[in-house]
Amino acid sequence: MKNQLSYKNGALHFERANISQIAKKFPTPFFLYSETILKNNYSAFYEAAKKAKLHEPLICFALKSNSNKSLLKILAKLGSGADIVSVGEFKRAIEAGIPAEKIVFSGVGKTKEEIKYVLKASKHGPYSFNVESIEELELISEVAKKLDKKARICFRLNPVVQPITHKYISTGNKTHKFGMLLDDVFTAIENKKLWKHCTLVGLSIHIGSQLLDLKATEKAIGKLCEAALLMPNNLEFLDVGGGLGVDYHPDDSKKMPELKTYMELIHRSLEKHYYAYRSKPVRVVFEPGRKISAKAGILVMSVLRNKVSEDNNFLIVDGGMNDFMRPSLYGAYHELFPVKKAPAKKLYHVVGPICETSDCFGSGRKLPALKQDDLIILADTGAYGYSMGSSYNLRGRPAEVLFKDNGKTLIINKATSYEDLT
């Protein structure tokens, strides 16, 4: 059983939230978030960085994992920055109270209009543009010149490493579209006309997501430090990216590194590869997403019906792959729990109503004999859940509900119906 989930008097609770009681107020499916868990996850990350003596750590939460404004406001009050990949995410971060000077703008496809908007939004634009190609730097320079501004530039270095993760969320090799090879970084630096309206302030890496093995991470941070020493000026910060995994599967907990281990690895790498040659402190920037928000959310669903096909038992639920895509997109494992405690008796394929065979939340899962209207939850859906959802099959979107520290529940994003679709 996951730490944030527990049965009390036979009823499943999410932190202190009684799921069955909340489900009486809101039609399923809906996402349920815990303010307490979200805060605790952020604070644990930040405090681990401080304890590892990392200089002025800046935690830039990755909005692509969860962009709900109410959740972002909670993180903003804790001091969080933002890692964004579109002007829409930039606007959302600003609306949530995250200042531009705490926002890093990543992504390989920044448009001229996006760059212009973000540069004009504040005196100096974002904390940094994490540049991923020479062509992108040329465009930023051109826009900054027209606006008579100096854009803050951080090169996203492609360290050419291969982390152990799903191929669709691996981003640190030269076969991936992300980042720049070191030779291309030098080529950009040598083009002096590009730097009349740009200032180099940092270097970054991001090698992938759901990382449980840190060997590739350690190698990449070493390369980041070594590259930083070759830059023409002292850098303000090194951005070590995000991607630290969570234990979706019960077996993951055996191999998932502790935050302390991760932060100490960064400290050792900096000492060995950077501070051994340069004494001036360099700020460490992080871009976590799922590590902060994944366990802060669950998807609450109702059973529609049972279907038997010889020895195959299908449990058909009202949530679908349009609501939560990770299992169908990556074959990702998420645990399923009945809201009413009962002995597990049957092996089920838990599937949704979407007209795709991949609309399956889990196969061969041992669960109680559930019937129509029984509640079931999908765990750890606070990251890459609603943010990746759609209205495929012309289905409405689920509500997002927050269980607050004071025990109250609040709709933070209302459900949509067919009439809301265009």
SULBELJO-V59736 format. One record per pair of residues at least 12 apart in sequence whose ideal C-beta (glycine too) atoms are under 6 Angstrom apart, sorted by the first residue. I is the first residue (numbers start at 1). J is the second residue. Records with the same first field share a line. If there is no record, write none. Layout:
I = J / J
This chain:
2 = 379
4 = 37 / 295
7 = 341
10 = 341
12 = 337 / 339
14 = 298
15 = 34 / 36 / 37
17 = 403
19 = 339
20 = 339
22 = 409
23 = 300 / 375
26 = 399 / 401
28 = 300 / 301 / 302 / 318
29 = 301 / 318 / 319 / 323 / 398
30 = 300 / 398 / 399 / 401
31 = 297 / 299 / 386 / 398 / 400
32 = 298 / 300 / 401
33 = 296 / 297 / 402
34 = 296 / 403
35 = 404 / 405
36 = 405
37 = 296
38 = 74 / 296
41 = 292
42 = 75 / 78 / 292
46 = 59
48 = 259 / 260 / 263
49 = 263
52 = 263 / 264 / 267
54 = 284
55 = 281 / 283
56 = 283
57 = 284
58 = 81 / 285
59 = 80 / 286
60 = 81 / 82 / 83 / 104 / 287
61 = 75 / 80 / 82 / 292
62 = 83 / 242 / 287 / 289
63 = 82 / 84 / 89
64 = 85
65 = 289 / 290 / 293 / 383 / 384
66 = 293 / 383 / 387
67 = 92 / 387
68 = 400 / 412 / 413
69 = 96
70 = 412
72 = 96
73 = 96 / 97
76 = 96 / 97 / 98
81 = 102
82 = 98 / 103
83 = 104 / 106 / 287
84 = 103 / 105
85 = 106 / 107
87 = 114 / 117
90 = 118
100 = 121 / 122 / 126
101 = 127
102 = 127
103 = 126 / 127
104 = 127 / 128 / 130
105 = 126 / 129
106 = 130
108 = 132 / 177
115 = 140 / 143
116 = 143
119 = 147 / 149
125 = 151
128 = 152 / 154 / 201 / 202
129 = 151 / 153
130 = 154 / 156 / 204
131 = 153 / 155
132 = 156 / 179
134 = 188
137 = 188 / 194
141 = 194 / 197 / 198
144 = 197
145 = 197
150 = 197 / 199
151 = 198
152 = 199 / 201
153 = 198 / 200
154 = 202 / 204
155 = 180 / 185 / 203
156 = 179 / 204
157 = 179 / 203 / 205 / 224 / 227
158 = 179 / 180 / 181
159 = 172 / 205 / 220 / 223
160 = 173 / 174
161 = 207 / 216 / 219 / 220
163 = 207 / 208 / 211 / 216
164 = 213
165 = 208 / 210 / 211
166 = 330
169 = 208 / 209
170 = 208
171 = 206 / 207 / 208
172 = 207 / 208 / 220
182 = 227
201 = 236
202 = 235 / 236 / 237 / 239
203 = 224 / 227 / 228 / 238
204 = 239
205 = 220 / 224 / 241
206 = 241
207 = 220
208 = 243
209 = 243
210 = 245
211 = 243 / 244 / 245
212 = 245 / 255 / 256
214 = 257 / 265
218 = 265
221 = 240 / 269
222 = 269 / 273
224 = 238
225 = 273 / 274
226 = 273
229 = 277
234 = 280
237 = 283 / 285
238 = 282
239 = 285
240 = 266
241 = 287
242 = 287 / 288 / 289
244 = 262 / 291
246 = 290 / 294
248 = 333 / 334 / 380
249 = 333
289 = 383
290 = 383
293 = 382 / 383
294 = 380 / 382 / 383
295 = 380
296 = 382
297 = 381 / 382
298 = 377 / 379 / 381
299 = 319 / 324 / 378 / 381
300 = 377
301 = 317 / 318 / 319 / 376
302 = 318 / 373 / 375
303 = 317 / 370 / 372 / 374
304 = 316 / 318
305 = 372
313 = 346 / 348
314 = 349 / 351
315 = 348 / 350
316 = 351
317 = 352
319 = 352
320 = 352 / 353 / 354 / 359
321 = 352 / 354 / 359
322 = 354 / 389 / 390 / 392 / 395
323 = 389 / 398
324 = 381 / 385
325 = 388
326 = 384
327 = 361
328 = 358
334 = 378 / 379 / 380
335 = 379
336 = 350 / 362 / 365 / 376 / 378
337 = 377
338 = 368 / 376
339 = 375
342 = 368
344 = 366 / 367 / 368
345 = 369
346 = 369
347 = 364 / 366
348 = 365 / 367
349 = 363
350 = 362 / 365
354 = 393
361 = 378
386 = 400
391 = 421
396 = 416 / 417
397 = 416
398 = 415
399 = 411 / 414 / 415
400 = 412 / 413
